[in-house]
Amino acid sequence: MEEKEVLLTKEGFEKLEQELEYLRTTKRTEIAERIKVALGFGDLSENSEYDEAKNAQADNENKIVELENKVRYAKIIDESEIDTKTVQVGNTVKMLDMEFNEEVMYTVVGSTEVDLAQNKISNESPIGMAIMGAKKNQVVEVQAPAGVIKYKILSITK
């Protein structure tokens, strides 16, 4: 199975590595302690604390494998290569929603760094795909479940 590269900013890559380190060390130790305590309760066939701890251990190990793969296939976006002529991963884009005459601003990031609370959208999302490669003043159409949404690109910044 061929893995696809994971686009990350330097900040996103560092966060990924920190989370991976936390899961490998602190979280593993906490779960091991929970298992040890649960074993002290005796009969494992009716020991919900033990079952919960073992499930947490499996979830943690799965998350570690997932993050290790993301780190392995990470492609860190070189900030110096980001220009503002066309929209690309790493850019912040101010757009005008032409239907509602409202300005919106998004930062385009790789799929692992999406944070809608901070208006960070994936380059693989419908809006992200529609604006990738677009230029200032260009009108783009986004295929959304509710229909086509038109945006005019107002500015592209780093």
Order of alpha helices (4+ residues) and beta strands (2+ residues): beta-alpha-alpha-alpha-beta-beta-beta-beta-alpha-beta-beta
